[in-house]
């Protein structure tokens, strides 16, 4: 593959049993999932903030609103991307990457895995409150798109792995004081973060402390199961996240 480092992928697959047994839920902070030249190119050619929309949706269950710029991968979006990004999307949709998801999660080889993908950019003061993801999601693969030229680790942006001890239903809004910090990802250095969705896969991003003009940039691949909701959205011409395909 031109963008994904298959040696890193195979190393992760060799450790999939340990990944699946990880507590409080399966997660992995990954170094070098992308080839170094590919990572530099994708960072450089990422969509500009002007192409994105401000996402300020009210969250359910009393959870704090997540404020960020967002761009969904749909056909209209893809037409504006660089050739490198379009080719990278092709690798993500390939049988090799889809089977990587199945093996990491211990799914049958023929189990449908439907991807949805988006960019999120966030400025100082933005945060992602503790939450778990929708049940239709199998998991997420977060690619961090910042380099030392535009970000510093001390500004934040790390994905936090949080443990509720099995005490909170997914449809609730625990605070940081209610949860135990288990781990934090690394933002810089061609890093990505993979985790499985469970009823207790609580995660968050603390308030960013970046100077003006600097944005935390991530590209997120969401693996979805073929649920009734996903199928219903597809029949209505939408992707698994509910965005129109046309």
VEXBAZA-344680 format. One line per 5 residues: number of its first residue (from 0); their letters; for each residue y, x, z of N, C-alpha, C. Coordinates in pm, 1 decimal. Layout:
BEGIN
NUM	A	Y,X,Z,Y,X,Z,Y,X,Z ~ ...
//
This chain:
BEGIN
0	XXXXX	-119.8,83.4,0.0,0.0,0.0,0.0,124.8,86.8,0.0 ~ 231.8,35.9,-61.5,355.1,113.8,-74.7,441.3,107.2,50.7 ~ 433.7,-1.5,125.5,522.7,-22.1,240.2,447.4,-17.6,373.3 ~ 335.3,-85.0,381.4,254.7,-85.4,503.6,166.0,38.4,506.6 ~ 164.3,106.9,620.2,78.3,223.7,637.7,-60.3,174.0,678.0
5	XXXXX	-153.3,175.7,585.6,-285.8,119.4,611.6,-361.3,197.3,718.7 ~ -330.8,327.6,735.0,-397.2,405.2,840.3,-358.0,352.1,978.3 ~ -231.0,315.6,995.4,-185.6,257.6,1122.7,-249.6,120.9,1142.7 ~ -257.2,43.1,1036.7,-319.9,-88.5,1045.8,-465.8,-75.3,1089.7 ~ -538.6,19.3,1030.1,-679.5,35.5,1064.4,-696.5,88.4,1206.3
10	XXXXX	-602.1,170.2,1252.6,-607.1,217.5,1390.9,-591.5,100.3,1488.1 ~ -502.1,7.8,1455.8,-484.6,-110.9,1539.3,-610.5,-197.7,1537.6 ~ -671.2,-212.1,1420.8,-792.5,-293.4,1410.4,-906.6,-232.7,1491.9 ~ -910.7,-100.7,1499.5,-1014.8,-35.3,1579.0,-999.6,-65.2,1727.8 ~ -877.6,-106.3,1767.5,-850.7,-138.1,1908.2,-832.7,-288.0,1930.9
15	XXXXX	-880.5,-369.7,1838.3,-853.7,-512.9,1846.3,-916.9,-578.3,1968.7 ~ -1032.2,-529.3,2014.0,-1093.6,-588.9,2132.6,-1003.5,-569.6,2254.1 ~ -946.6,-450.2,2268.3,-855.7,-423.8,2379.6,-728.9,-507.6,2366.5 ~ -681.2,-525.4,2242.3,-563.6,-608.9,2217.7,-589.7,-751.9,2264.1 ~ -704.2,-807.0,2226.6,-735.3,-946.3,2259.6,-751.0,-967.8,2410.0
20	XXXXX	-788.5,-864.2,2482.7,-811.6,-876.8,2626.8,-689.3,-841.5,2710.3 ~ -581.4,-802.5,2644.8,-462.9,-759.7,2717.5,-401.4,-875.1,2796.4 ~ -347.9,-842.1,2911.5,-286.0,-941.1,2998.8,-136.7,-914.7,3012.2 ~ -53.0,-1017.2,3022.7,-87.3,-1159.1,3040.7,-121.6,-1231.8,2911.1 ~ -102.9,-1162.9,2798.2,-143.1,-1215.3,2668.2,-148.8,-1098.4,2571.6
25	XXXXX	-216.1,-1112.6,2458.8,-228.2,-999.0,2366.7,-93.5,-956.1,2308.0 ~ -63.6,-825.9,2318.5,58.9,-771.8,2259.4,38.6,-623.6,2230.7 ~ 117.7,-572.3,2137.6,112.4,-429.6,2104.0,247.9,-385.0,2052.4 ~ 298.4,-276.3,2109.6,419.0,-210.8,2058.0,372.5,-102.3,1961.8 ~ 413.4,-112.7,1836.7,353.2,-33.0,1729.6,452.8,67.9,1672.9
30	XXXXX	407.3,190.4,1657.1,485.4,296.7,1593.2,435.4,316.0,1450.9 ~ 526.2,304.2,1353.0,494.2,344.1,1216.9,408.3,247.4,1137.2 ~ 416.8,117.0,1163.0,341.8,23.3,1079.5,389.8,31.5,935.4 ~ 517.7,60.8,917.8,572.2,84.6,783.7,573.3,234.3,754.2 ~ 556.2,269.6,630.1,573.3,409.4,591.3,719.4,447.9,612.8
35	XXXXX	743.6,573.3,648.2,878.6,614.1,688.2,981.9,590.4,578.8 ~ 950.8,626.2,456.3,1046.5,604.2,346.9,1069.2,454.7,323.7 ~ 963.1,376.2,336.6,975.9,231.9,319.1,1063.2,173.0,429.0 ~ 1043.9,218.5,552.7,1125.6,169.9,663.2,1273.6,197.7,637.7 ~ 1306.2,320.0,597.4,1446.0,355.5,571.1,1504.3,269.4,460.0
40	XXXXX	1426.7,245.7,355.3,1474.2,164.7,242.7,1496.9,19.7,283.1 ~ 1402.9,-37.4,356.1,1416.2,-176.9,396.9,1532.7,-196.2,493.2 ~ 1555.9,-98.0,581.7,1673.4,-106.2,669.0,1801.5,-105.3,585.9 ~ 1806.5,-14.4,491.9,1926.9,2.7,410.4,1952.7,-118.6,321.8 ~ 1847.6,-183.9,275.9,1861.4,-294.0,180.9,1840.0,-431.7,244.5
45	XXXXX	1848.6,-439.0,376.8,1836.4,-568.4,443.6,1952.0,-660.1,404.6 ~ 1932.2,-790.5,410.4,2040.1,-883.3,374.6,2165.8,-858.1,458.3 ~ 2281.2,-883.1,399.5,2407.1,-865.7,471.6,2430.6,-985.2,563.0 ~ 2507.2,-966.8,670.4,2537.0,-1080.3,759.5,2603.9,-1197.0,686.9 ~ 2678.7,-1167.4,581.0,2748.8,-1272.6,506.8,2651.4,-1369.3,438.2
50	XXXXX	2527.3,-1326.0,416.6,2428.5,-1411.6,352.3,2358.8,-1504.6,450.7 ~ 2388.6,-1489.4,579.4,2313.0,-1559.2,682.4,2391.9,-1676.0,740.5 ~ 2320.8,-1762.2,810.9,2382.7,-1877.0,875.2,2376.2,-1860.8,1026.6 ~ 2478.7,-1911.6,1094.1,2479.8,-1907.0,1240.0,2381.9,-2010.8,1293.2 ~ 2286.2,-1962.1,1368.6,2188.2,-2051.1,1431.4,2231.4,-2074.3,1575.3
55	XXXXX	2256.3,-2197.4,1608.5,2302.3,-2231.2,1743.2,2236.3,-2361.2,1786.9 ~ 2103.6,-2366.3,1762.4,2029.8,-2488.1,1789.1,2006.3,-2507.3,1939.1 ~ 2018.5,-2631.0,1980.3,1986.4,-2664.4,2118.2,1835.6,-2660.0,2137.0 ~ 1791.1,-2588.7,2238.4,1648.2,-2575.5,2263.5,1599.8,-2683.9,2359.6 ~ 1473.8,-2716.9,2346.6,1415.7,-2821.6,2429.7,1382.9,-2769.1,2569.8
60	XXXXX	1351.7,-2860.6,2657.5,1299.0,-2833.4,2791.2,1399.0,-2761.4,2881.4 ~ 1529.4,-2768.9,2847.7,1630.1,-2706.5,2930.5,1647.2,-2557.7,2910.1 ~ 1583.4,-2503.5,2805.1,1595.1,-2360.1,2778.8,1730.9,-2327.2,2717.6 ~ 1778.0,-2206.5,2743.9,1909.4,-2162.6,2696.5,1912.5,-2152.3,2544.4 ~ 2024.9,-2190.4,2484.4,2043.2,-2180.9,2339.7,2038.8,-2034.9,2294.7
65	XXXXX	1974.0,-2010.3,2181.6,1968.4,-1876.2,2123.4,2074.3,-1867.6,2012.5 ~ 2171.5,-1779.6,2029.3,2280.2,-1766.3,1932.8,2258.1,-1641.8,1846.7 ~ 2248.3,-1660.7,1716.6,2222.7,-1548.2,1626.4,2246.6,-1591.9,1482.6 ~ 2255.0,-1494.5,1394.2,2257.2,-1520.4,1250.8,2113.1,-1523.6,1202.3 ~ 2084.4,-1612.8,1108.9,1946.4,-1631.7,1066.2,1938.5,-1651.6,915.4
70	XXXXX	1831.2,-1602.3,856.3,1804.2,-1623.1,713.7,1654.1,-1639.5,697.2 ~ 1613.8,-1753.0,641.5,1472.9,-1783.3,622.5,1426.2,-1735.5,486.0 ~ 1302.9,-1687.1,478.9,1243.9,-1649.9,350.5,1191.5,-1775.9,282.6 ~ 1262.8,-1820.5,182.6,1223.9,-1931.1,94.8,1252.2,-1884.4,-47.2 ~ 1202.4,-1955.1,-149.2,1223.5,-1907.7,-286.8,1368.6,-1876.8,-322.2
75	XXXXX	1462.2,-1958.1,-278.4,1603.1,-1933.1,-310.8,1651.4,-1802.3,-247.9 ~ 1603.0,-1772.9,-129.3,1639.1,-1647.0,-62.6,1581.0,-1528.3,-136.5 ~ 1455.2,-1538.3,-174.3,1387.0,-1424.9,-236.4,1456.1,-1379.2,-364.2 ~ 1515.2,-1473.3,-435.8,1583.5,-1435.4,-559.0,1702.4,-1345.4,-537.3 ~ 1755.7,-1341.2,-414.3,1871.7,-1257.0,-384.1,1832.9,-1123.5,-320.1
80	XXXXX	1704.9,-1102.7,-296.5,1661.4,-981.8,-227.2,1645.6,-865.6,-323.1 ~ 1648.4,-744.5,-268.6,1622.0,-626.5,-349.9,1475.5,-625.5,-391.6 ~ 1444.0,-547.7,-493.0,1305.0,-539.7,-539.7,1213.7,-484.7,-430.9 ~ 1266.3,-394.2,-348.2,1183.5,-339.9,-240.5,1146.1,-448.6,-140.3 ~ 1239.5,-533.4,-102.9,1207.6,-640.8,-9.4,1110.0,-739.4,-72.4
85	XXXXX	1128.1,-771.8,-199.2,1034.9,-864.5,-263.9,894.4,-805.6,-268.7 ~ 884.4,-676.7,-295.8,753.5,-612.1,-299.2,690.4,-606.7,-159.9 ~ 772.1,-583.5,-57.9,722.1,-582.7,79.0,668.5,-720.9,117.2 ~ 740.7,-825.9,80.0,692.4,-960.7,106.2,556.6,-983.5,38.6 ~ 540.1,-927.3,-79.7,412.4,-938.5,-149.1,299.5,-874.5,-70.2
90	XXXXX	325.8,-759.4,-6.9,222.7,-695.3,74.9,190.3,-778.5,198.7 ~ 293.1,-840.4,256.7,269.5,-924.7,373.8,185.0,-1047.2,338.7 ~ 196.2,-1095.5,216.4,119.1,-1212.5,173.0,-17.7,-1174.7,117.2 ~ -46.7,-1047.7,115.3,-172.0,-1000.6,55.6,-291.4,-1034.3,144.6 ~ -412.3,-1044.6,85.6,-533.2,-1068.2,165.4,-554.0,-962.3,273.6
95	XXXXX	-507.9,-840.1,248.7,-527.2,-731.8,346.8,-450.2,-761.7,475.0 ~ -321.5,-799.0,463.2,-241.7,-826.2,582.6,-286.8,-955.8,649.8 ~ -319.1,-1057.8,573.0,-366.0,-1183.0,632.3,-497.1,-1162.2,707.6 ~ -585.0,-1078.7,652.0,-710.4,-1049.9,721.1,-686.4,-964.1,845.0 ~ -582.7,-880.2,841.9,-542.4,-804.4,960.6,-513.5,-901.0,1075.7
100	XXXXX	-439.4,-1007.5,1048.1,-411.3,-1107.2,1150.6,-540.8,-1169.3,1202.8 ~ -628.8,-1208.9,1112.7,-753.0,-1274.4,1155.1,-834.8,-1182.6,1246.3 ~ -845.8,-1056.7,1206.9,-925.7,-965.2,1287.4,-860.1,-935.8,1422.1 ~ -728.9,-918.4,1423.5,-661.0,-889.3,1549.4,-675.6,-1005.5,1648.1 ~ -678.9,-1128.7,1597.2,-687.0,-1245.7,1683.3,-829.8,-1296.1,1701.7
105	XXXXX	-926.0,-1231.8,1635.6,-1064.4,-1274.1,1648.9,-1095.1,-1405.4,1581.0 ~ -1028.7,-1431.7,1468.4,-1049.1,-1556.7,1395.5,-1157.0,-1540.7,1288.6 ~ -1221.6,-1650.4,1247.9,-1315.8,-1642.8,1135.2,-1245.3,-1593.5,1009.2 ~ -1318.7,-1524.5,923.1,-1258.2,-1460.7,805.3,-1198.5,-1562.1,708.7 ~ -1245.8,-1684.4,709.3,-1194.5,-1785.7,616.5,-1090.2,-1877.1,680.3
110	XXXXX	-1054.0,-1851.9,804.9,-955.7,-1937.0,872.2,-818.7,-1923.5,805.1 ~ -754.9,-2033.3,764.5,-622.8,-2022.9,701.6,-519.4,-1962.9,797.1 ~ -442.0,-1869.2,747.0,-328.0,-1811.8,819.0,-207.9,-1827.2,727.0 ~ -112.4,-1909.1,767.8,3.5,-1939.9,685.2,126.4,-1871.0,743.2 ~ 192.4,-1790.9,662.4,305.5,-1713.0,710.1,438.0,-1785.0,687.8
115	XXXXX	528.5,-1769.0,782.1,670.1,-1799.2,762.1,746.7,-1677.0,810.6 ~ 862.2,-1650.3,749.1,931.1,-1524.2,776.1,1082.1,-1544.5,777.3 ~ 1150.3,-1467.1,859.7,1295.8,-1478.9,868.2,1356.9,-1353.4,929.1 ~ 1486.4,-1336.1,900.9,1566.5,-1231.5,964.2,1650.7,-1295.2,1074.0 ~ 1669.4,-1222.0,1183.9,1764.5,-1259.9,1287.1,1855.1,-1140.7,1315.8
120	XXXXX	1986.3,-1163.7,1313.2,2083.8,-1062.4,1352.3,2161.4,-1117.4,1472.6 ~ 2190.0,-1032.4,1569.6,2260.4,-1079.4,1689.0,2360.3,-975.5,1736.8 ~ 2473.6,-1023.2,1785.6,2581.6,-936.4,1832.6,2584.2,-932.5,1984.8 ~ 2677.0,-853.8,2039.3,2692.1,-840.9,2183.4,2705.4,-977.4,2249.8 ~ 2639.8,-993.1,2363.4,2645.1,-1118.4,2436.4,2532.8,-1213.6,2403.6
125	XXXXX	2467.2,-1194.3,2288.6,2355.8,-1281.9,2250.8,2231.6,-1244.9,2330.8 ~ 2144.7,-1341.9,2347.3,2019.9,-1319.0,2420.1,1915.8,-1418.6,2371.5 ~ 1792.5,-1394.6,2410.6,1683.1,-1488.3,2383.3,1621.7,-1521.5,2518.1 ~ 1638.9,-1644.3,2563.8,1591.9,-1683.0,2696.6,1438.8,-1687.0,2701.1 ~ 1380.3,-1672.7,2820.3,1234.3,-1676.6,2832.2,1176.5,-1805.1,2772.8
130	XXXXX	1075.8,-1788.3,2687.4,1014.4,-1903.7,2622.4,876.9,-1866.5,2570.3 ~ 799.3,-1966.1,2539.6,677.0,-1949.9,2462.5,698.7,-2018.9,2328.3 ~ 618.8,-1982.6,2230.2,637.9,-2037.4,2095.5,557.6,-2165.6,2075.1 ~ 586.5,-2231.6,1964.2,519.1,-2357.4,1931.1,368.9,-2335.6,1914.9 ~ 292.5,-2438.4,1944.7,146.0,-2426.8,1938.3,95.0,-2402.5,1796.5
135	XXXXX	173.4,-2442.3,1696.4,129.7,-2418.2,1558.3,124.3,-2269.1,1526.3 ~ 192.6,-2187.3,1606.7,199.3,-2043.9,1580.0,78.9,-1970.8,1640.8 ~ 20.1,-1884.6,1559.8,-85.8,-1796.5,1608.5,-26.8,-1673.7,1675.9 ~ 85.4,-1628.8,1625.4,149.6,-1510.3,1680.1,265.2,-1466.6,1592.3 ~ 331.1,-1359.4,1634.3,446.8,-1307.6,1561.1,439.4,-1156.1,1550.8
140	XXXXX	493.9,-1104.6,1441.5,505.0,-960.7,1419.2,653.1,-932.2,1394.7 ~ 716.5,-866.9,1491.2,860.3,-841.1,1486.8,884.8,-699.0,1437.1 ~ 958.5,-685.1,1326.2,997.1,-554.6,1274.2,1142.9,-529.4,1312.9 ~ 1167.6,-420.2,1384.5,1303.8,-384.0,1424.4,1366.9,-302.0,1312.7 ~ 1485.2,-344.2,1267.6,1547.4,-285.9,1148.9,1671.9,-203.8,1179.1
145	XXXXX	1684.8,-157.0,1302.0,1797.0,-70.4,1337.4,1754.0,75.8,1336.9 ~ 1851.9,163.6,1315.6,1830.8,308.2,1321.6,1933.2,367.3,1418.2 ~ 1918.2,493.8,1457.4,2017.5,556.0,1545.8,2159.0,556.0,1488.7 ~ 2172.6,533.6,1358.1,2305.9,529.0,1297.5,2381.2,402.1,1334.9 ~ 2309.1,295.4,1374.5,2378.3,168.9,1403.4,2335.7,104.3,1535.3
150	XXXXX	2249.1,171.0,1613.2,2205.1,110.3,1738.9,2162.8,217.4,1837.8 ~ 2169.0,182.0,1965.3,2118.9,267.7,2072.4,2031.1,184.6,2164.7 ~ 1925.5,245.0,2216.2,1831.6,172.4,2301.2,1900.9,111.6,2423.3 ~ 2001.1,181.2,2477.0,2066.5,130.9,2597.8,2148.4,3.7,2572.5 ~ 2169.1,-29.8,2445.2,2240.1,-154.8,2414.9,2148.5,-275.9,2428.2
155	XXXXX	2020.0,-253.0,2443.4,1924.7,-362.2,2458.8,1856.9,-400.0,2327.9 ~ 1803.5,-520.7,2324.8,1734.4,-568.9,2206.0,1583.5,-561.1,2214.4 ~ 1530.9,-505.0,2323.5,1386.8,-494.7,2339.5,1324.8,-632.8,2364.4 ~ 1208.8,-655.1,2308.3,1132.8,-776.6,2336.7,1059.0,-755.6,2469.0 ~ 1079.3,-846.8,2562.9,1021.3,-834.2,2696.2,894.6,-918.6,2707.1
160	XXXXX	790.0,-858.7,2759.2,666.2,-930.0,2789.3,674.6,-976.8,2934.0 ~ 664.1,-1107.5,2954.2,683.2,-1166.7,3086.8,557.6,-1241.7,3131.0 ~ 529.5,-1235.2,3260.5,410.3,-1298.7,3316.1,451.2,-1407.9,3414.1 ~ 404.4,-1529.9,3389.6,434.8,-1640.4,3480.7,323.0,-1665.0,3580.8 ~ 217.6,-1582.3,3575.1,105.5,-1601.8,3665.5,33.7,-1733.4,3643.2
165	XXXXX	53.8,-1791.2,3523.9,-10.3,-1918.5,3492.8,51.4,-2037.3,3563.4 ~ 174.4,-2020.3,3615.2,234.3,-2123.6,3700.3,317.9,-2226.1,3625.1 ~ 368.3,-2190.7,3505.4,463.8,-2278.8,3438.9,404.2,-2339.1,3311.8 ~ 422.5,-2469.8,3291.3,381.9,-2528.1,3163.5,472.9,-2476.4,3052.2 ~ 423.0,-2474.4,2931.9,501.7,-2421.7,2820.0,629.8,-2501.7,2799.3
170	XXXXX	627.3,-2628.1,2831.6,745.1,-2712.8,2815.9,829.0,-2708.8,2944.0 ~ 878.3,-2589.6,2974.5,960.9,-2571.0,3093.6,1058.7,-2457.6,3066.5 ~ 1141.7,-2427.5,3163.3,1245.6,-2326.1,3143.8,1256.4,-2233.9,3264.9 ~ 1154.4,-2151.1,3287.9,1163.8,-2056.6,3399.3,1272.4,-1952.3,3373.0 ~ 1327.3,-1897.2,3479.8,1427.1,-1791.7,3469.0,1359.2,-1655.9,3484.9
175	XXXXX	1435.8,-1550.3,3464.4,1381.5,-1416.1,3484.0,1331.3,-1397.7,3627.2 ~ 1396.5,-1461.2,3722.4,1355.3,-1449.0,3861.8,1218.9,-1512.7,3887.0 ~ 1178.7,-1605.1,3798.5,1049.3,-1672.2,3813.5,935.1,-1593.4,3751.7 ~ 967.8,-1493.4,3671.8,868.8,-1423.7,3590.7,864.6,-1275.0,3625.0 ~ 749.7,-1214.7,3602.7,733.5,-1071.1,3625.1,743.3,-997.3,3491.7
180	XXXXX	826.6,-892.6,3488.7,837.1,-808.8,3368.8,715.0,-717.7,3360.8 ~ 641.2,-728.8,3251.1,519.9,-650.6,3232.1,543.9,-530.4,3140.8 ~ 619.2,-551.8,3032.7,642.5,-445.1,2935.1,764.3,-479.7,2851.3 ~ 816.7,-378.7,2784.1,928.7,-396.8,2691.3,902.3,-313.5,2567.0 ~ 932.4,-368.8,2453.1,914.3,-295.4,2327.7,1019.6,-186.4,2314.2
185	XXXXX	1002.1,-102.2,2215.0,1101.8,-2.7,2177.0,1167.0,-48.2,2047.8 ~ 1298.2,-33.4,2039.5,1371.9,-86.3,1924.2,1380.4,14.5,1809.9 ~ 1404.8,140.1,1842.6,1431.5,241.2,1740.1,1306.8,324.0,1707.1 ~ 1307.1,379.4,1584.3,1200.5,471.1,1546.2,1088.9,406.9,1467.2 ~ 1122.2,317.4,1372.7,1020.8,251.9,1289.6,919.2,181.4,1378.0
190	XXXXX	969.3,93.2,1461.5,885.5,21.3,1556.9,868.3,-124.9,1516.5 ~ 755.7,-180.4,1554.7,734.0,-324.2,1543.2,657.4,-370.4,1665.7 ~ 652.5,-501.5,1683.7,591.5,-559.1,1803.5,509.4,-679.9,1762.0 ~ 382.0,-676.1,1794.5,287.9,-781.2,1756.3,239.5,-852.3,1881.8 ~ 240.3,-985.1,1880.5,183.8,-1055.8,1994.8,123.4,-1188.2,1951.7
195	XXXXX	26.9,-1233.1,2031.1,-40.0,-1359.6,2005.8,26.4,-1469.3,2087.0 ~ 31.7,-1588.0,2030.7,88.0,-1703.2,2099.9,-19.7,-1767.0,2186.8 ~ 15.1,-1788.1,2314.8,-71.5,-1861.9,2405.9,16.6,-1958.2,2485.0 ~ -44.4,-2038.1,2570.3,34.5,-2129.3,2653.0,120.2,-2054.3,2753.9 ~ 92.5,-1924.2,2772.7,167.6,-1846.5,2871.4,220.5,-1715.6,2812.1
200	XXXXX	247.8,-1715.5,2681.1,300.8,-1594.2,2617.1,453.0,-1591.3,2628.4 ~ 502.2,-1584.3,2751.2,645.2,-1582.8,2776.5,706.3,-1450.7,2732.2 ~ 816.3,-1460.0,2658.6,885.5,-1340.0,2612.1,1034.6,-1371.5,2599.6 ~ 1116.3,-1268.7,2589.6,1261.2,-1288.5,2591.1,1329.8,-1160.6,2545.6 ~ 1460.7,-1171.4,2524.6,1547.6,-1055.1,2497.9,1671.7,-1072.4,2584.8
205	XXXXX	1700.0,-973.8,2669.0,1817.2,-983.8,2756.0,1946.3,-970.7,2676.3 ~ 2055.8,-1010.7,2738.0,2186.5,-1010.5,2673.0,2219.7,-872.9,2616.5 ~ 2261.0,-870.8,2490.2,2291.8,-745.1,2421.9,2423.0,-686.6,2472.3 ~ 2427.4,-552.3,2477.6,2546.1,-481.9,2528.3,2602.1,-386.8,2422.7 ~ 2596.7,-426.5,2298.4,2641.7,-342.0,2187.8,2792.3,-351.4,2168.3
210	XXXXX	2854.1,-245.4,2113.6,2997.5,-250.9,2082.0,3023.8,-346.5,1965.7 ~ 3148.9,-386.3,1946.9,3183.2,-471.8,1833.3,3140.5,-407.9,1701.0 ~ 3093.5,-489.7,1610.7,3056.0,-440.8,1478.6,2911.9,-394.5,1467.2 ~ 2836.7,-400.1,1577.0,2696.3,-358.0,1574.4,2606.4,-477.9,1599.5 ~ 2502.4,-492.7,1518.3,2412.2,-606.5,1526.0,2268.9,-561.8,1549.0
215	XXXXX	2201.1,-630.9,1637.7,2056.3,-613.5,1649.6,1992.8,-684.4,1530.5 ~ 1908.2,-613.4,1456.2,1849.5,-669.6,1335.8,1697.2,-667.4,1345.4 ~ 1637.1,-783.2,1323.5,1491.5,-791.8,1321.4,1447.1,-877.3,1203.7 ~ 1326.8,-847.5,1156.1,1259.8,-930.6,1056.6,1129.3,-975.4,1120.6 ~ 1105.9,-1106.3,1125.8,992.6,-1160.5,1199.7,896.1,-1231.0,1105.7
220	XXXXX	770.1,-1190.9,1113.6,662.3,-1257.5,1041.0,587.2,-1344.3,1140.7 ~ 583.4,-1473.5,1114.5,512.9,-1566.8,1202.4,383.9,-1610.8,1133.7 ~ 272.9,-1593.0,1202.3,143.9,-1641.4,1153.6,120.4,-1780.1,1212.6 ~ 99.3,-1877.9,1126.3,81.5,-2016.7,1168.7,-60.0,-2064.6,1138.2 ~ -110.7,-2150.2,1225.4,-238.4,-2215.5,1199.0,-213.8,-2337.5,1109.1
225	XXXXX	-316.7,-2385.3,1043.9,-305.2,-2504.3,958.5,-316.0,-2627.5,1047.8 ~ -208.4,-2657.5,1119.2,-204.5,-2771.9,1208.6,-159.0,-2896.0,1131.8 ~ -167.8,-3011.7,1197.5,-118.0,-3134.3,1135.3,30.9,-3121.5,1104.1 ~ 107.5,-3060.1,1195.8,251.2,-3043.9,1173.9,278.5,-2957.5,1050.6 ~ 207.1,-2846.1,1038.8,226.6,-2755.3,925.0,188.5,-2825.0,794.5
230	XXXXX	76.1,-2896.8,795.1,32.3,-2967.5,675.0,131.8,-3076.2,637.2 ~ 181.8,-3148.6,736.1,278.8,-3254.7,709.4,406.7,-3197.3,649.2 ~ 451.4,-3086.2,703.1,571.9,-3023.0,648.2,549.0,-2975.4,505.2 ~ 431.9,-2919.8,477.3,404.0,-2873.9,341.0,405.1,-2990.5,243.5 ~ 349.0,-3103.6,281.9,348.0,-3220.7,194.0,488.5,-3272.4,166.9
235	XXXXX	581.6,-3241.6,257.1,721.3,-3280.7,239.2,805.8,-3169.4,179.0 ~ 739.9,-3064.8,126.8,810.5,-2956.6,60.1,879.5,-2860.8,153.8 ~ 822.9,-2840.5,273.6,882.7,-2750.1,371.5,783.9,-2641.7,411.5 ~ 837.0,-2530.1,462.9,750.6,-2424.5,513.4,708.1,-2459.2,656.4 ~ 621.4,-2378.7,720.7,575.0,-2412.6,856.0,686.9,-2425.1,959.0
240	XXXXX	800.9,-2357.2,936.3,913.7,-2366.3,1029.9,1002.8,-2487.7,1003.9 ~ 972.7,-2562.1,895.3,1051.5,-2682.0,865.7,1165.0,-2660.7,767.4 ~ 1171.5,-2542.9,702.4,1278.5,-2515.9,603.5,1229.6,-2558.5,465.2 ~ 1317.7,-2621.7,390.1,1282.4,-2668.6,257.1,1252.9,-2552.3,163.2 ~ 1147.6,-2568.5,85.0,1106.6,-2463.2,-7.6,1184.3,-2469.0,-138.0
245	X	1250.4,-2579.3,-164.9,1327.6,-2592.4,-289.6,1470.5,-2634.8,-256.6
//
